[in-house]
Amino acid sequence: MSQTLTNLYSAMLKTLVDRRAELVAEIEEINNQIIEIKQEAKENGINVAN
């Protein structure tokens, strides 16, 4: 594989790894929000399934 293709591949891989980390962080934040909403609902006597 030429050096140019290797560099391109490496850059694309880094972009994907970085984006994956961003998405994982976003998912964790959404999960935390869901937990908070469920807790608030429970405190207000609202039964939330799941």
C-alpha angles and dihedrals in degrees: 000000000000120000090246092056091045090053091047092049091048092049092048092048091051090050091052093047091049092048091048090055090050092050093048090052091049092050091050090051092050091049090052090051090051090051091051092048092049091049092050090048091050091050089052093050096253115142110222115190115223 
